[in-house]
Amino acid sequence: MTNQFTEQMSKRTNAELLKILNEQHNDYQPEAISAAEAELARRNLTHEQVTTAKQEMETKNQFDERRANEPLGTGWKILTAIFPGVLQIIFSGTFKADGYDKKARELVR
């Protein structure tokens, strides 16, 4: 039986596969987890490759954390005070989609 997620998982990086299996296990369907495990087994990674992938994953997590906690700049605060309303909602959604959670929250206040 062919797993529908096999092709998608084969396109993922080693770091992404490790993140799926270690951190995001509950966010994926069992078939996707099986495909990720099979892909990692197929790649037959060395200890050095696994270590490198884990470092990449940690670096990305730190970057995402910094981005999520970055405050809204003074220019944006002035702009939204001058032009309140729909623009705040639109830009807030844009910030949220880009991972700037704190900026999005501050913009709608």
Order of alpha helices (4+ residues) and beta strands (2+ residues): alpha-alpha-alpha-alpha-alpha-alpha-alpha
